[in-house]
Amino acid sequence: MARLQETLSNISDKSGRDNGRVGIVGGSVAYPNQPALVGRAALRTGSDHVRAFVAEPIYEIVASHSPNLLVDSYDHEKYYDGAVEQTLEVSEWADAFVIGPGLVDADPDAVRQAVDEIEIPMVVDALAIEPALEADLSNAILTPSGAEDGPIYEAYGSLEAFTEETGAVVILTGDVDEIVAEGERIENETGTSAMTVAGTGDTMAGIIASLLGQGMDRRDAAELGAWVLGKTGERATAEYGPGVVATDVIERIPNTVR
């Protein structure tokens, strides 16, 4: 932990505006707010710019969350192959990427192609995880919940084997978040039972993507991202108790980083 605290201190003390850009593909008519939560968390972790690329029907919802978010849209209700080219353009603009939060009913082939062709460090979350298993994941952090890790076990037998064979890093979220990298598994030491509230997974994705965009390697970003989310959740829960919500956590990220 001392190593990660030193890294966190370096981020907190960083001056200037070279703090990275984060691109996001996520959201759907059923889950329109997820990319905005990811983006707000990335900004609060220190990213200079965040651009969400979403379906046209939810554009106004995402854009209305914060004037600090940049938002583009594709002309379709669901993510499809026609959106991949512009996804790659966003990834060329960005330093780190997130794909998957709230991305319901996306074309799996389109998701697979996007993950395979994005060349910057990325977070693959939620419904993007299963189609991404056939893509190159050597620059990826996957963030499955206990309900989303089944396809990984079916294909590789264990998370340890998966990380060894693909080069991916995994954060398994649950009562205790676990980080798996290079065949090794460690437990995160922060967090509260209130962190099961909706939106905390999106918050984690934003924190980790911001750390990646600021130049941190994937294993450190996974470990530190889980720690920051848990510690920030502890602070928010101390104030709000069982009524804590994801936006309460997001607004307290800067104090935790400091």
Residue pairs with C-beta under 8 A, 6 or more apart in sequence:
1 189
1 227
3 220
4 220
4 223
4 224
4 227
7 216
7 220
7 224
8 224
8 228
8 257
11 46
11 211
11 214
11 216
11 257
12 257
12 258
14 46
14 214
17 48
18 48
19 46
19 47
19 48
19 210
19 213
19 214
20 46
20 47
20 48
20 95
20 96
20 210
20 212
20 213
20 214
20 215
21 47
21 48
21 49
21 50
21 51
21 93
21 94
21 95
21 96
21 213
22 39
22 42
22 47
22 49
22 50
22 51
22 94
22 95
22 96
22 97
22 98
22 206
22 209
22 210
22 213
23 50
23 51
23 52
23 53
23 87
23 90
23 91
23 93
23 94
23 96
23 97
23 98
24 35
24 38
24 39
24 50
24 51
24 52
24 53
24 97
24 98
24 99
24 101
24 209
25 35
25 52
25 53
25 54
25 79
25 83
25 87
25 90
25 97
25 98
25 99
25 100
25 103
25 114
26 34
26 35
26 38
26 52
26 54
26 98
26 99
26 100
26 101
26 102
26 103
26 125
27 33
27 34
27 35
27 36
27 52
27 54
27 55
27 58
27 62
27 101
27 102
27 103
28 55
28 58
28 78
28 102
28 103
28 104
28 105
28 106
29 55
29 57
29 58
29 77
29 104
30 102
30 104
31 101
31 102
31 104
32 54
32 58
32 61
32 62
32 102
33 61
33 62
33 65
33 102
33 199
34 101
34 102
34 199
34 202
35 52
35 54
35 62
35 101
35 102
35 202
36 52
36 61
36 62
36 65
36 66
36 69
37 101
37 199
37 202
37 203
37 206
37 246
37 247
37 250
38 52
38 98
38 101
38 202
38 203
38 205
38 206
38 209
39 50
39 52
39 65
39 66
39 69
39 206
40 65
40 66
40 68
40 69
40 206
40 247
40 250
41 202
41 203
41 204
41 205
41 206
41 207
41 210
41 250
41 253
42 50
42 98
42 206
42 207
42 209
42 210
42 213
43 50
43 66
43 68
43 69
43 206
43 210
44 206
44 250
44 251
44 253
44 254
45 206
45 207
45 210
45 211
45 228
45 253
45 257
46 210
46 214
46 257
47 209
47 210
47 213
47 214
49 70
50 68
50 69
50 70
51 69
51 70
51 71
51 72
51 90
51 93
51 94
52 62
52 69
52 70
52 71
52 72
53 71
53 72
53 73
53 74
53 83
53 86
53 87
53 90
54 62
54 71
54 72
54 73
54 74
55 73
55 74
55 76
55 77
55 78
55 79
56 73
56 74
56 75
56 76
56 77
57 77
59 71
59 73
62 69
62 71
63 69
63 71
72 86
72 90
74 80
74 82
74 83
74 86
75 82
76 82
76 83
78 104
78 105
78 106
78 107
79 103
79 106
79 107
79 110
79 111
80 106
80 107
80 110
81 107
81 109
81 110
81 113
83 110
84 110
84 113
84 114
84 117
87 99
87 114
87 118
88 114
88 117
88 118
90 97
91 97
91 118
91 119
91 120
91 122
94 120
94 213
95 120
95 121
95 212
95 213
95 214
95 215
96 120
96 121
96 122
96 123
96 209
96 210
96 212
96 213
97 118
97 120
97 121
97 122
97 123
97 209
98 122
98 123
98 125
98 205
98 206
98 209
99 111
99 114
99 115
99 118
99 122
99 123
99 124
99 125
99 128
99 132
100 111
100 123
100 124
100 125
100 126
100 127
100 128
100 129
100 132
100 205
101 125
101 126
101 201
101 202
101 205
102 126
102 202
103 111
103 126
103 127
103 128
104 127
106 127
106 128
106 131
108 130
108 131
109 131
111 128
111 131
111 132
112 131
112 132
112 134
112 135
113 135
115 122
115 124
115 128
115 131
115 132
115 135
115 136
115 137
115 140
116 135
116 136
118 139
119 139
120 139
121 139
121 140
121 141
121 212
121 213
121 218
121 221
122 139
122 140
122 141
122 209
122 212
123 140
123 141
123 142
123 143
123 205
123 208
123 209
123 212
124 132
124 137
124 140
124 141
124 142
124 143
125 142
125 143
125 201
125 202
125 205
126 143
126 144
126 148
126 201
129 142
129 144
129 148
129 151
129 152
130 151
132 140
132 142
133 151
133 152
133 155
137 166
137 167
137 168
138 166
138 167
138 168
139 218
140 168
140 169
140 218
141 168
141 169
141 170
141 171
141 208
141 212
141 218
141 221
141 222
142 152
142 168
142 169
142 170
142 171
143 170
143 171
143 173
143 201
143 204
143 205
143 208
144 152
144 170
144 172
144 173
145 172
145 173
145 174
145 201
146 172
146 173
146 174
149 159
149 170
149 172
152 159
152 162
152 170
153 159
155 162
156 162
156 165
156 166
159 170
159 172
159 180
159 185
160 180
160 183
160 184
160 185
161 183
162 168
162 170
162 180
163 169
163 170
163 180
163 181
163 182
163 183
164 182
164 183
169 179
169 180
169 181
169 218
169 219
169 222
170 179
170 180
170 181
170 222
171 177
171 178
171 179
171 180
171 204
171 208
171 222
171 225
171 226
172 178
172 179
172 180
173 201
173 204
175 193
175 196
176 187
176 188
176 191
177 187
177 188
177 191
177 226
177 229
177 230
178 185
178 186
178 187
178 188
179 185
179 186
179 187
179 188
179 219
179 222
179 223
179 226
181 218
181 219
181 222
182 219
186 223
188 223
188 226
188 227
188 230
189 227
189 230
190 226
190 227
190 229
190 230
190 231
190 233
190 234
191 229
191 230
191 231
191 233
191 234
192 230
192 233
192 234
192 237
194 233
194 236
194 237
194 241
194 242
194 244
195 229
195 230
195 233
195 237
195 249
197 244
197 245
197 246
198 245
198 246
199 245
199 246
199 247
200 229
200 233
200 246
200 249
202 246
203 229
203 246
203 249
203 250
204 225
204 226
204 229
206 250
207 225
207 228
207 229
207 253
208 221
208 222
208 225
211 220
211 221
211 224
211 225
212 218
212 221
216 224
228 253
228 256
228 257
229 249
231 256
232 249
232 252
232 253
232 255
232 256
233 244
233 249
235 252
235 255
235 256
236 244
236 248
236 249
236 252
237 244
239 248
240 248
